[in-house]
């Protein structure tokens, strides 16, 4: 919550109620419809794949870069 200021601020950015954000913070699954709003509200500090790792085809993790020694 430090990133957006408060549950109410995130709720406004996502178009949901503060109790909905409270439920998300306490383990309720975030609907895919709200994932990108959260990413935008946090200026990318929170990534889509972190919020919904169960949907890798919808929100793929960043590609790992091979490091050559």
PDB file of N, CA, C and O in Angstrom:
ATOM      1  N   UNK A   1       0.811  -1.186   0.000  1.00  0.00           N
ATOM      2  CA  UNK A   1       0.000   0.000   0.000  1.00  0.00           C
ATOM      3  C   UNK A   1       0.861   1.260   0.000  1.00  0.00           C
ATOM      4  O   UNK A   1       0.380   2.342  -0.334  1.00  0.00           O
ATOM      5  N   UNK A   2       2.120   1.124   0.369  1.00  0.00           N
ATOM      6  CA  UNK A   2       2.989   2.298   0.375  1.00  0.00           C
ATOM      7  C   UNK A   2       3.069   2.923  -1.012  1.00  0.00           C
ATOM      8  O   UNK A   2       3.220   4.138  -1.140  1.00  0.00           O
ATOM      9  N   UNK A   3       2.971   2.105  -2.042  1.00  0.00           N
ATOM     10  CA  UNK A   3       3.131   2.588  -3.412  1.00  0.00           C
ATOM     11  C   UNK A   3       1.988   3.517  -3.815  1.00  0.00           C
ATOM     12  O   UNK A   3       2.221   4.553  -4.437  1.00  0.00           O
ATOM     13  N   UNK A   4       0.769   3.157  -3.468  1.00  0.00           N
ATOM     14  CA  UNK A   4      -0.398   3.946  -3.893  1.00  0.00           C
ATOM     15  C   UNK A   4      -0.961   4.825  -2.787  1.00  0.00           C
ATOM     16  O   UNK A   4      -1.825   5.661  -3.052  1.00  0.00           O
ATOM     17  N   UNK A   5      -0.501   4.659  -1.575  1.00  0.00           N
ATOM     18  CA  UNK A   5      -0.929   5.509  -0.474  1.00  0.00           C
ATOM     19  C   UNK A   5      -1.929   4.875   0.467  1.00  0.00           C
ATOM     20  O   UNK A   5      -1.764   4.940   1.685  1.00  0.00           O
ATOM     21  N   UNK A   6      -2.966   4.263  -0.082  1.00  0.00           N
ATOM     22  CA  UNK A   6      -3.975   3.664   0.789  1.00  0.00           C
ATOM     23  C   UNK A   6      -4.828   2.686  -0.004  1.00  0.00           C
ATOM     24  O   UNK A   6      -4.821   2.683  -1.235  1.00  0.00           O
ATOM     25  N   UNK A   7      -5.552   1.869   0.720  1.00  0.00           N
ATOM     26  CA  UNK A   7      -6.491   0.960   0.075  1.00  0.00           C
ATOM     27  C   UNK A   7      -7.537   1.750  -0.700  1.00  0.00           C
ATOM     28  O   UNK A   7      -7.929   1.356  -1.798  1.00  0.00           O
ATOM     29  N   UNK A   8      -7.986   2.855  -0.135  1.00  0.00           N
ATOM     30  CA  UNK A   8      -8.997   3.680  -0.801  1.00  0.00           C
ATOM     31  C   UNK A   8      -8.466   4.252  -2.115  1.00  0.00           C
ATOM     32  O   UNK A   8      -9.199   4.322  -3.102  1.00  0.00           O
ATOM     33  N   UNK A   9      -7.201   4.660  -2.132  1.00  0.00           N
ATOM     34  CA  UNK A   9      -6.602   5.191  -3.365  1.00  0.00           C
ATOM     35  C   UNK A   9      -6.548   4.125  -4.447  1.00  0.00           C
ATOM     36  O   UNK A   9      -6.884   4.388  -5.601  1.00  0.00           O
ATOM     37  N   UNK A  10      -6.127   2.932  -4.076  1.00  0.00           N
ATOM     38  CA  UNK A  10      -6.074   1.846  -5.053  1.00  0.00           C
ATOM     39  C   UNK A  10      -7.478   1.484  -5.517  1.00  0.00           C
ATOM     40  O   UNK A  10      -7.692   1.210  -6.698  1.00  0.00           O
ATOM     41  N   UNK A  11      -8.420   1.482  -4.607  1.00  0.00           N
ATOM     42  CA  UNK A  11      -9.807   1.179  -4.963  1.00  0.00           C
ATOM     43  C   UNK A  11     -10.322   2.173  -5.996  1.00  0.00           C
ATOM     44  O   UNK A  11     -10.945   1.775  -6.981  1.00  0.00           O
ATOM     45  N   UNK A  12     -10.070   3.457  -5.782  1.00  0.00           N
ATOM     46  CA  UNK A  12     -10.512   4.482  -6.743  1.00  0.00           C
ATOM     47  C   UNK A  12      -9.860   4.264  -8.099  1.00  0.00           C
ATOM     48  O   UNK A  12     -10.522   4.378  -9.131  1.00  0.00           O
ATOM     49  N   UNK A  13      -8.567   3.953  -8.108  1.00  0.00           N
ATOM     50  CA  UNK A  13      -7.850   3.748  -9.365  1.00  0.00           C
ATOM     51  C   UNK A  13      -8.382   2.548 -10.140  1.00  0.00           C
ATOM     52  O   UNK A  13      -8.333   2.521 -11.369  1.00  0.00           O
ATOM     53  N   UNK A  14      -8.888   1.564  -9.418  1.00  0.00           N
ATOM     54  CA  UNK A  14      -9.376   0.336 -10.051  1.00  0.00           C
ATOM     55  C   UNK A  14     -10.883   0.332 -10.271  1.00  0.00           C
ATOM     56  O   UNK A  14     -11.412  -0.549 -10.948  1.00  0.00           O
ATOM     57  N   UNK A  15     -11.564   1.303  -9.710  1.00  0.00           N
ATOM     58  CA  UNK A  15     -13.015   1.341  -9.842  1.00  0.00           C
ATOM     59  C   UNK A  15     -13.729   0.293  -9.013  1.00  0.00           C
ATOM     60  O   UNK A  15     -14.773  -0.230  -9.404  1.00  0.00           O
ATOM     61  N   UNK A  16     -13.144  -0.008  -7.851  1.00  0.00           N
ATOM     62  CA  UNK A  16     -13.753  -0.972  -6.928  1.00  0.00           C
ATOM     63  C   UNK A  16     -13.895  -0.315  -5.559  1.00  0.00           C
ATOM     64  O   UNK A  16     -13.480   0.828  -5.361  1.00  0.00           O
ATOM     65  N   UNK A  17     -14.474  -1.036  -4.634  1.00  0.00           N
ATOM     66  CA  UNK A  17     -14.622  -0.518  -3.276  1.00  0.00           C
ATOM     67  C   UNK A  17     -13.371  -0.807  -2.452  1.00  0.00           C
ATOM     68  O   UNK A  17     -12.587  -1.696  -2.786  1.00  0.00           O
ATOM     69  N   UNK A  18     -13.195  -0.055  -1.385  1.00  0.00           N
ATOM     70  CA  UNK A  18     -12.072  -0.304  -0.482  1.00  0.00           C
ATOM     71  C   UNK A  18     -12.157  -1.698   0.121  1.00  0.00           C
ATOM     72  O   UNK A  18     -11.122  -2.350   0.258  1.00  0.00           O
ATOM     73  N   UNK A  19     -13.352  -2.195   0.494  1.00  0.00           N
ATOM     74  CA  UNK A  19     -13.406  -3.567   1.003  1.00  0.00           C
ATOM     75  C   UNK A  19     -12.920  -4.612  -0.010  1.00  0.00           C
ATOM     76  O   UNK A  19     -12.391  -5.652   0.383  1.00  0.00           O
ATOM     77  N   UNK A  20     -13.096  -4.345  -1.302  1.00  0.00           N
ATOM     78  CA  UNK A  20     -12.585  -5.278  -2.318  1.00  0.00           C
ATOM     79  C   UNK A  20     -11.062  -5.328  -2.266  1.00  0.00           C
ATOM     80  O   UNK A  20     -10.473  -6.406  -2.337  1.00  0.00           O
ATOM     81  N   UNK A  21     -10.428  -4.170  -2.142  1.00  0.00           N
ATOM     82  CA  UNK A  21      -8.965  -4.126  -2.033  1.00  0.00           C
ATOM     83  C   UNK A  21      -8.524  -4.835  -0.762  1.00  0.00           C
ATOM     84  O   UNK A  21      -7.537  -5.570  -0.775  1.00  0.00           O
ATOM     85  N   UNK A  22      -9.229  -4.626   0.318  1.00  0.00           N
ATOM     86  CA  UNK A  22      -8.919  -5.307   1.578  1.00  0.00           C
ATOM     87  C   UNK A  22      -8.955  -6.825   1.379  1.00  0.00           C
ATOM     88  O   UNK A  22      -8.077  -7.538   1.865  1.00  0.00           O
ATOM     89  N   UNK A  23      -9.957  -7.308   0.674  1.00  0.00           N
ATOM     90  CA  UNK A  23     -10.047  -8.758   0.412  1.00  0.00           C
ATOM     91  C   UNK A  23      -8.861  -9.231  -0.417  1.00  0.00           C
ATOM     92  O   UNK A  23      -8.312 -10.301  -0.153  1.00  0.00           O
ATOM     93  N   UNK A  24      -8.456  -8.439  -1.428  1.00  0.00           N
ATOM     94  CA  UNK A  24      -7.295  -8.813  -2.238  1.00  0.00           C
ATOM     95  C   UNK A  24      -6.059  -8.946  -1.357  1.00  0.00           C
ATOM     96  O   UNK A  24      -5.289  -9.897  -1.490  1.00  0.00           O
ATOM     97  N   UNK A  25      -5.879  -7.991  -0.464  1.00  0.00           N
ATOM     98  CA  UNK A  25      -4.702  -8.005   0.409  1.00  0.00           C
ATOM     99  C   UNK A  25      -4.721  -9.163   1.397  1.00  0.00           C
ATOM    100  O   UNK A  25      -3.687  -9.542   1.946  1.00  0.00           O
ATOM    101  N   UNK A  26      -5.890  -9.712   1.613  1.00  0.00           N
ATOM    102  CA  UNK A  26      -6.021 -10.826   2.546  1.00  0.00           C
ATOM    103  C   UNK A  26      -6.243 -12.157   1.844  1.00  0.00           C
ATOM    104  O   UNK A  26      -6.796 -13.090   2.426  1.00  0.00           O
ATOM    105  N   UNK A  27      -5.810 -12.240   0.587  1.00  0.00           N
ATOM    106  CA  UNK A  27      -5.774 -13.516  -0.101  1.00  0.00           C
ATOM    107  C   UNK A  27      -6.843 -13.789  -1.128  1.00  0.00           C
ATOM    108  O   UNK A  27      -6.787 -14.820  -1.798  1.00  0.00           O
ATOM    109  N   UNK A  28      -7.819 -12.907  -1.285  1.00  0.00           N
ATOM    110  CA  UNK A  28      -8.839 -13.112  -2.310  1.00  0.00           C
ATOM    111  C   UNK A  28      -8.214 -12.896  -3.686  1.00  0.00           C
ATOM    112  O   UNK A  28      -7.410 -11.981  -3.867  1.00  0.00           O
ATOM    113  N   UNK A  29      -8.574 -13.718  -4.636  1.00  0.00           N
ATOM    114  CA  UNK A  29      -8.011 -13.617  -5.981  1.00  0.00           C
ATOM    115  C   UNK A  29      -8.479 -12.329  -6.656  1.00  0.00           C
ATOM    116  O   UNK A  29      -9.652 -11.962  -6.584  1.00  0.00           O
ATOM    117  N   UNK A  30      -7.555 -11.666  -7.301  1.00  0.00           N
ATOM    118  CA  UNK A  30      -7.859 -10.442  -8.039  1.00  0.00           C
ATOM    119  C   UNK A  30      -8.372 -10.841  -9.413  1.00  0.00           C
ATOM    120  O   UNK A  30      -7.715 -11.596 -10.129  1.00  0.00           O
ATOM    121  N   UNK A  31      -9.544 -10.336  -9.782  1.00  0.00           N
ATOM    122  CA  UNK A  31     -10.081 -10.631 -11.108  1.00  0.00           C
ATOM    123  C   UNK A  31      -9.128 -10.084 -12.162  1.00  0.00           C
ATOM    124  O   UNK A  31      -8.551  -9.008 -12.001  1.00  0.00           O
ATOM    125  N   UNK A  32      -8.974 -10.837 -13.234  1.00  0.00           N
ATOM    126  CA  UNK A  32      -8.078 -10.427 -14.311  1.00  0.00           C
ATOM    127  C   UNK A  32      -8.432  -9.040 -14.842  1.00  0.00           C
ATOM    128  O   UNK A  32      -7.557  -8.312 -15.311  1.00  0.00           O
ATOM    129  N   UNK A  33      -9.704  -8.677 -14.771  1.00  0.00           N
ATOM    130  CA  UNK A  33     -10.151  -7.361 -15.253  1.00  0.00           C
ATOM    131  C   UNK A  33      -9.461  -6.205 -14.532  1.00  0.00           C
ATOM    132  O   UNK A  33      -9.339  -5.118 -15.096  1.00  0.00           O
ATOM    133  N   UNK A  34      -9.013  -6.418 -13.307  1.00  0.00           N
ATOM    134  CA  UNK A  34      -8.437  -5.342 -12.504  1.00  0.00           C
ATOM    135  C   UNK A  34      -6.910  -5.334 -12.490  1.00  0.00           C
ATOM    136  O   UNK A  34      -6.300  -4.397 -11.975  1.00  0.00           O
ATOM    137  N   UNK A  35      -6.302  -6.352 -13.040  1.00  0.00           N
ATOM    138  CA  UNK A  35      -4.844  -6.490 -12.953  1.00  0.00           C
ATOM    139  C   UNK A  35      -4.120  -5.300 -13.582  1.00  0.00           C
ATOM    140  O   UNK A  35      -3.228  -4.726 -12.959  1.00  0.00           O
ATOM    141  N   UNK A  36      -4.486  -4.928 -14.792  1.00  0.00           N
ATOM    142  CA  UNK A  36      -3.765  -3.845 -15.456  1.00  0.00           C
ATOM    143  C   UNK A  36      -4.005  -2.495 -14.770  1.00  0.00           C
ATOM    144  O   UNK A  36      -3.130  -1.630 -14.793  1.00  0.00           O
ATOM    145  N   UNK A  37      -5.163  -2.312 -14.172  1.00  0.00           N
ATOM    146  CA  UNK A  37      -5.413  -1.078 -13.419  1.00  0.00           C
ATOM    147  C   UNK A  37      -4.468  -0.984 -12.225  1.00  0.00           C
ATOM    148  O   UNK A  37      -3.996   0.101 -11.885  1.00  0.00           O
ATOM    149  N   UNK A  38      -4.195  -2.115 -11.594  1.00  0.00           N
ATOM    150  CA  UNK A  38      -3.264  -2.132 -10.461  1.00  0.00           C
ATOM    151  C   UNK A  38      -1.851  -1.836 -10.945  1.00  0.00           C
ATOM    152  O   UNK A  38      -1.126  -1.066 -10.316  1.00  0.00           O
ATOM    153  N   UNK A  39      -1.460  -2.445 -12.058  1.00  0.00           N
ATOM    154  CA  UNK A  39      -0.133  -2.184 -12.630  1.00  0.00           C
ATOM    155  C   UNK A  39       0.017  -0.690 -12.917  1.00  0.00           C
ATOM    156  O   UNK A  39       1.041  -0.092 -12.584  1.00  0.00           O
ATOM    157  N   UNK A  40      -0.995  -0.091 -13.531  1.00  0.00           N
ATOM    158  CA  UNK A  40      -0.946   1.338 -13.843  1.00  0.00           C
ATOM    159  C   UNK A  40      -0.935   2.192 -12.577  1.00  0.00           C
ATOM    160  O   UNK A  40      -0.189   3.168 -12.498  1.00  0.00           O
ATOM    161  N   UNK A  41      -1.749   1.839 -11.594  1.00  0.00           N
ATOM    162  CA  UNK A  41      -1.825   2.614 -10.352  1.00  0.00           C
ATOM    163  C   UNK A  41      -0.507   2.596  -9.587  1.00  0.00           C
ATOM    164  O   UNK A  41      -0.194   3.532  -8.851  1.00  0.00           O
ATOM    165  N   UNK A  42       0.263   1.523  -9.767  1.00  0.00           N
ATOM    166  CA  UNK A  42       1.547   1.402  -9.070  1.00  0.00           C
ATOM    167  C   UNK A  42       2.721   1.811  -9.953  1.00  0.00           C
ATOM    168  O   UNK A  42       3.880   1.618  -9.587  1.00  0.00           O
ATOM    169  N   UNK A  43       2.412   2.376 -11.122  1.00  0.00           N
ATOM    170  CA  UNK A  43       3.455   2.779 -12.079  1.00  0.00           C
ATOM    171  C   UNK A  43       4.402   1.635 -12.400  1.00  0.00           C
ATOM    172  O   UNK A  43       5.601   1.842 -12.587  1.00  0.00           O
ATOM    173  N   UNK A  44       3.860   0.432 -12.463  1.00  0.00           N
ATOM    174  CA  UNK A  44       4.646  -0.733 -12.833  1.00  0.00           C
ATOM    175  C   UNK A  44       5.436  -1.363 -11.704  1.00  0.00           C
ATOM    176  O   UNK A  44       6.131  -2.356 -11.921  1.00  0.00           O
ATOM    177  N   UNK A  45       5.348  -0.806 -10.495  1.00  0.00           N
ATOM    178  CA  UNK A  45       6.071  -1.399  -9.365  1.00  0.00           C
ATOM    179  C   UNK A  45       5.537  -2.791  -9.055  1.00  0.00           C
ATOM    180  O   UNK A  45       6.269  -3.658  -8.577  1.00  0.00           O
ATOM    181  N   UNK A  46       4.265  -2.992  -9.330  1.00  0.00           N
ATOM    182  CA  UNK A  46       3.647  -4.312  -9.210  1.00  0.00           C
ATOM    183  C   UNK A  46       3.339  -4.766 -10.627  1.00  0.00           C
ATOM    184  O   UNK A  46       2.685  -4.048 -11.383  1.00  0.00           O
ATOM    185  N   UNK A  47       3.802  -5.945 -10.987  1.00  0.00           N
ATOM    186  CA  UNK A  47       3.630  -6.456 -12.341  1.00  0.00           C
ATOM    187  C   UNK A  47       2.462  -7.433 -12.421  1.00  0.00           C
ATOM    188  O   UNK A  47       2.121  -8.099 -11.443  1.00  0.00           O
ATOM    189  N   UNK A  48       1.862  -7.503 -13.596  1.00  0.00           N
ATOM    190  CA  UNK A  48       0.685  -8.348 -13.810  1.00  0.00           C
ATOM    191  C   UNK A  48       0.951  -9.809 -13.462  1.00  0.00           C
ATOM    192  O   UNK A  48       0.121 -10.457 -12.824  1.00  0.00           O
ATOM    193  N   UNK A  49       2.095 -10.324 -13.875  1.00  0.00           N
ATOM    194  CA  UNK A  49       2.384 -11.743 -13.615  1.00  0.00           C
ATOM    195  C   UNK A  49       2.538 -12.030 -12.119  1.00  0.00           C
ATOM    196  O   UNK A  49       2.365 -13.170 -11.689  1.00  0.00           O
ATOM    197  N   UNK A  50       2.859 -11.007 -11.328  1.00  0.00           N
ATOM    198  CA  UNK A  50       2.953 -11.185  -9.879  1.00  0.00           C
ATOM    199  C   UNK A  50       1.567 -11.308  -9.252  1.00  0.00           C
ATOM    200  O   UNK A  50       1.382 -12.014  -8.261  1.00  0.00           O
ATOM    201  N   UNK A  51       0.605 -10.615  -9.838  1.00  0.00           N
ATOM    202  CA  UNK A  51      -0.751 -10.632  -9.301  1.00  0.00           C
ATOM    203  C   UNK A  51      -1.508 -11.892  -9.690  1.00  0.00           C
ATOM    204  O   UNK A  51      -2.303 -12.409  -8.905  1.00  0.00           O
ATOM    205  N   UNK A  52      -1.263 -12.389 -10.899  1.00  0.00           N
ATOM    206  CA  UNK A  52      -1.981 -13.570 -11.389  1.00  0.00           C
ATOM    207  C   UNK A  52      -1.005 -14.551 -12.044  1.00  0.00           C
ATOM    208  O   UNK A  52      -1.044 -14.743 -13.259  1.00  0.00           O
ATOM    209  N   UNK A  53      -0.130 -15.172 -11.243  1.00  0.00           N
ATOM    210  CA  UNK A  53       0.823 -16.131 -11.813  1.00  0.00           C
ATOM    211  C   UNK A  53       0.134 -17.364 -12.385  1.00  0.00           C
ATOM    212  O   UNK A  53       0.746 -18.134 -13.126  1.00  0.00           O
ATOM    213  N   UNK A  54      -1.140 -17.549 -12.041  1.00  0.00           N
ATOM    214  CA  UNK A  54      -1.895 -18.687 -12.553  1.00  0.00           C
ATOM    215  C   UNK A  54      -2.365 -18.469 -13.990  1.00  0.00           C
ATOM    216  O   UNK A  54      -2.938 -19.376 -14.594  1.00  0.00           O
ATOM    217  N   UNK A  55      -2.129 -17.284 -14.543  1.00  0.00           N
ATOM    218  CA  UNK A  55      -2.541 -16.976 -15.912  1.00  0.00           C
ATOM    219  C   UNK A  55      -1.333 -16.573 -16.765  1.00  0.00           C
ATOM    220  O   UNK A  55      -1.292 -15.455 -17.280  1.00  0.00           O
ATOM    221  N   UNK A  56      -0.347 -17.468 -16.922  1.00  0.00           N
ATOM    222  CA  UNK A  56       0.874 -17.084 -17.631  1.00  0.00           C
ATOM    223  C   UNK A  56       0.660 -16.756 -19.107  1.00  0.00           C
ATOM    224  O   UNK A  56       1.455 -16.019 -19.689  1.00  0.00           O
ATOM    225  N   UNK A  57      -0.387 -17.284 -19.717  1.00  0.00           N
ATOM    226  CA  UNK A  57      -0.633 -16.952 -21.128  1.00  0.00           C
ATOM    227  C   UNK A  57      -1.236 -15.563 -21.269  1.00  0.00           C
ATOM    228  O   UNK A  57      -1.056 -14.907 -22.295  1.00  0.00           O
ATOM    229  N   UNK A  58      -1.946 -15.117 -20.252  1.00  0.00           N
ATOM    230  CA  UNK A  58      -2.553 -13.784 -20.266  1.00  0.00           C
ATOM    231  C   UNK A  58      -1.563 -12.742 -19.756  1.00  0.00           C
ATOM    232  O   UNK A  58      -1.438 -11.660 -20.329  1.00  0.00           O
ATOM    233  N   UNK A  59      -0.859 -13.077 -18.673  1.00  0.00           N
ATOM    234  CA  UNK A  59       0.092 -12.168 -18.042  1.00  0.00           C
ATOM    235  C   UNK A  59       1.442 -12.881 -17.920  1.00  0.00           C
ATOM    236  O   UNK A  59       1.813 -13.329 -16.836  1.00  0.00           O
ATOM    237  N   UNK A  60       2.179 -12.984 -19.039  1.00  0.00           N
ATOM    238  CA  UNK A  60       3.442 -13.732 -18.998  1.00  0.00           C
ATOM    239  C   UNK A  60       4.510 -13.025 -18.165  1.00  0.00           C
ATOM    240  O   UNK A  60       4.589 -11.796 -18.137  1.00  0.00           O
ATOM    241  N   UNK A  61       5.323 -13.826 -17.492  1.00  0.00           N
ATOM    242  CA  UNK A  61       6.444 -13.230 -16.759  1.00  0.00           C
ATOM    243  C   UNK A  61       7.462 -12.688 -17.755  1.00  0.00           C
ATOM    244  O   UNK A  61       7.481 -13.110 -18.911  1.00  0.00           O
ATOM    245  N   UNK A  62       8.300 -11.764 -17.323  1.00  0.00           N
ATOM    246  CA  UNK A  62       9.322 -11.246 -18.238  1.00  0.00           C
ATOM    247  C   UNK A  62      10.259 -12.364 -18.660  1.00  0.00           C
ATOM    248  O   UNK A  62      10.544 -13.281 -17.890  1.00  0.00           O
ATOM    249  N   UNK A  63      10.730 -12.274 -19.887  1.00  0.00           N
ATOM    250  CA  UNK A  63      11.656 -13.286 -20.399  1.00  0.00           C
ATOM    251  C   UNK A  63      12.968 -13.192 -19.639  1.00  0.00           C
ATOM    252  O   UNK A  63      13.476 -12.103 -19.369  1.00  0.00           O
ATOM    253  N   UNK A  64      13.499 -14.348 -19.302  1.00  0.00           N
ATOM    254  CA  UNK A  64      14.799 -14.376 -18.629  1.00  0.00           C
ATOM    255  C   UNK A  64      15.886 -14.182 -19.680  1.00  0.00           C
ATOM    256  O   UNK A  64      15.822 -14.744 -20.773  1.00  0.00           O
ATOM    257  N   UNK A  65      16.862 -13.394 -19.335  1.00  0.00           N
ATOM    258  CA  UNK A  65      17.970 -13.150 -20.249  1.00  0.00           C
ATOM    259  C   UNK A  65      19.105 -14.104 -19.912  1.00  0.00           C
ATOM    260  O   UNK A  65      19.454 -14.299 -18.748  1.00  0.00           O
ATOM    261  N   UNK A  66      19.666 -14.689 -20.949  1.00  0.00           N
ATOM    262  CA  UNK A  66      20.821 -15.562 -20.750  1.00  0.00           C
ATOM    263  C   UNK A  66      22.050 -14.685 -20.560  1.00  0.00           C
ATOM    264  O   UNK A  66      22.311 -13.777 -21.349  1.00  0.00           O
ATOM    265  N   UNK A  67      22.787 -14.966 -19.519  1.00  0.00           N
ATOM    266  CA  UNK A  67      24.020 -14.229 -19.267  1.00  0.00           C
ATOM    267  C   UNK A  67      25.189 -15.073 -19.742  1.00  0.00           C
ATOM    268  O   UNK A  67      25.368 -16.208 -19.299  1.00  0.00           O
ATOM    269  N   UNK A  68      25.973 -14.523 -20.634  1.00  0.00           N
ATOM    270  CA  UNK A  68      27.128 -15.235 -21.172  1.00  0.00           C
ATOM    271  C   UNK A  68      28.348 -14.828 -20.369  1.00  0.00           C
ATOM    272  O   UNK A  68      28.624 -13.642 -20.192  1.00  0.00           O
ATOM    273  N   UNK A  69      29.080 -15.832 -19.882  1.00  0.00           N
ATOM    274  CA  UNK A  69      30.273 -15.534 -19.091  1.00  0.00           C
ATOM    275  C   UNK A  69      31.470 -15.388 -19.975  1.00  0.00           C
ATOM    276  O   UNK A  69      32.571 -15.135 -19.487  1.00  0.00           O
TER     277      UNK A  69
END
